[in-house]
Amino acid sequence: MRLRQKLVLLSTLSKALMAALLLLVLPWLVQALALSHTDQALHKELRRVQARISTVGVAEFLPRALENGHVHYDLLQDEYIELRPAAGTTEYDTLATLPRRQYDRLVDFRVLRHQLRQNGRSYVLEIGKSIESIEDVHSLLRTLAGYALLIAVLSTLLLELGVIGQLLRPFDQMVARLRSVRSPAAAPLPPLHTSTSDFQYLDDSIQQMLETIRTVFEQEREFIANASHELLTPISILQNRFENMLQAENLPEEAELQLVASQKTLQRLTATLRTLLLISRVENGQYPRTEQVPVAGLLDEALEELEDRLLDRGLTVQRQLQGAPAVPNGNRALLFTLFYNLLSNATKYNEPNGRITLQGEALADGHYELRIHNTGPPIPAGQLPQVFKRFRRVHAGSTEGHGLGLALVSTIADFHGLQLRVASDDTGTTFTLGWQQVLPAES
């Protein structure tokens, strides 16, 4: 999972956790706020009633006999004020939820009870508010709080996503530029413009690392090219001497066998050096790429070269090529070497009386894919990443080759901008080449 996706997921989960926690606490919090607001309103109403009584007396609240008391309800009977005689003389204030009659039923009220003295007598003053009306306020506050929470979570989430995208934009640029580096010899990357010091430090470190790799790679490539070129001359001299010695009369048979074995060793060494020299020259871009090379013709030529080996192993070749694939801006000789090596491997590591399948198809995006499949034993999964490295043999016990054939294939493919992949399973091994075709111009 990419860093951006992880940060987005973390932000989303944190907002979801916060929202879930607040939704659990919200009903209790809103109820507490609604009751607190109601209690404050009851105390405020009590102060207003006390001020009224101190001005006009209790007569307004006691139009009938004091013994009976009197209850004043509002129009909807959601609130009431009751004043009645009290038996005690101690003033007190209490808040409680008590049942009171509303029309013909008992309804819970939030009641503030206060004892006061007026004209030498003690009275109990009750001010109540219906719990149902409080619940209405509670429901309204809960709905408003829910909407506010939703808006807050969404707005902060969108804001964080925007900030994350803006902060990680330099990092995405670095990843995209690194993906564009196809070889150690690639041109230096342009500097990254960012105000984040950490990203700037990371970009500088990457630039230094790439420059070091490029320098080491150039030195290695130059050494391989020079060494391969210089060693070919003494090897050629040794071969000529061995040939002259083999032509000598009265040469012992044992010496003759040793000379022949030495010649074979020199031939293998020569082939290895020539391949290394070819890889070095391809990597240095010493070959022109000016041709549009037809693929079918090269495959035919390579199969013709391998005809004897195919017959010896009883292999059959199946073709399923769509259209007329061609590699634009190619070098015919190098591409022949590429196809020859792939087909040679498909022949060498195939099972007796096996099959080689050449399958090609044009994709919808203008690319062409060519798959070369053989029915030989599979390559172990752990060795698949190593198949294109130099001097690596992926088939255990194999003594053929020098481990440079697929390395040369990879080098030529990179030189032509071809996409090269390998897959292997119980049905065999498949090498896939892909490239962008040049579509014919519309008339």
C-alpha positions, 0 to 999 in steps of 0.5 A: 500500500502506498504512503498516500493511501496509508495516510488517507486510511489513517485519517479516515479511520481516526475521523470514524473513531472520533465520530463513533465516540462522539455519537456514543457520548452525544445523547448523554451530553445533549441531555445534560445540556438540555437539563442544565438549560432547563434548570437555569430557566427555572431559576430565572423564572423563580427570580422573576416570580420572587420580584413580582411577589415582592412588588404586588404580594401573593394575592395575584397568585392566591385568588382563592383561600390559602388553604387550597393553594392555586396552580397557574398553567400556561396555555399548553400546560407545559409549564406551571407555577404553584404557590401553597402554604408550607408547614416548615419555616426553613427556606430551601431550593430543590430540583427534581423530576416529579409527576404532575397532572396535565389535563387527565393524565400524569406527566413528568415535570422538571420541578424547582421547589422554593420556600419563602415567607410573606406577611409572616407566613411560609409558602412553598413555590413550585415552578415546573416545566414538562419533560416532554417539552424538554425532550423536544429541545433535546431531540432538536439539539441532538439532531443539530449536533449530529449534523454539525458533527457530520459536517465537521468530520467531512470538512476536516477529512476533505481538508486533510486529504487536500493537505496530504496530497499537497504535502506528498506531491514532491514525494510522488514526483520523486517516485515517478522520476525514479521509475523513469530510470531504466538503467544506471547510465540514465541521464541525471534527474532534474532537481526537485523544487520543494519547500519541505526540507526533509524531501529536499534532503531525500532528493539530494541523497538520491541524486548523490546515490544515483551519481555514485551508481552511475560512476561505478557502472561506467567504470565497470563497463569500461573495464569489461570492454577494455578487458574483453577487447585486450584478452581476445588478442592473446587468446587468438594467438594461443589458438593459432599456436595450438593449431600449429602444434596439432599439425606437427608430425609424430604428435603423441595422442595424449598431447593431441587430446590435451591440445583439443581440450585446450582449444575448446576451453579457449573457444568458450572463453572467446565466446564469453569475451565476445558476449561481454564486449557486445553487451558493453557496446550495446550499453554504450549505444554504439549501434544505430537504431534506424530500421523498422524491423519485421518480427516474423522474418527474424523469428523465421531466420532464428528458427532456421538456424536452430532447425537441426537442434529442434529436429534432434529433440523432436520439438514442434513450433506453433505460431499464432502471430496476429498482424505484421508486428514490427519493432520501430527504430531497431537494429536488425542484427541485435534483434536477431541475437535477442530472438535467437537467444530466447529461442535457443533457451526454449530449445535447450531447456525444453523437454524431449518432444516438447513444444515451443509456442510463438504467440503475438497479439496487438493490444488496444493501447497500440502495444504489441506483445510477443510471448515465447513459451516452452514446455520445459521444467519450470524455473524455481520461483526464487530464481525468477528475479535472477534470470537476466543477471550475468553468469546466472544459470537458473537450471540446476545441473546445466553445464551448457552456456555461460549465463550470459545469454539472457543478460544479453537479451535484457541489454538488447531489450533495454536498448530498444525500449522493449518491455521484457518479462518472464513467468514460469509454472508447471506448464513451462516458461514464457518470455514476454516482449512488449513494445509500442507499434508505429501505426500506419498514417491515415490517408 
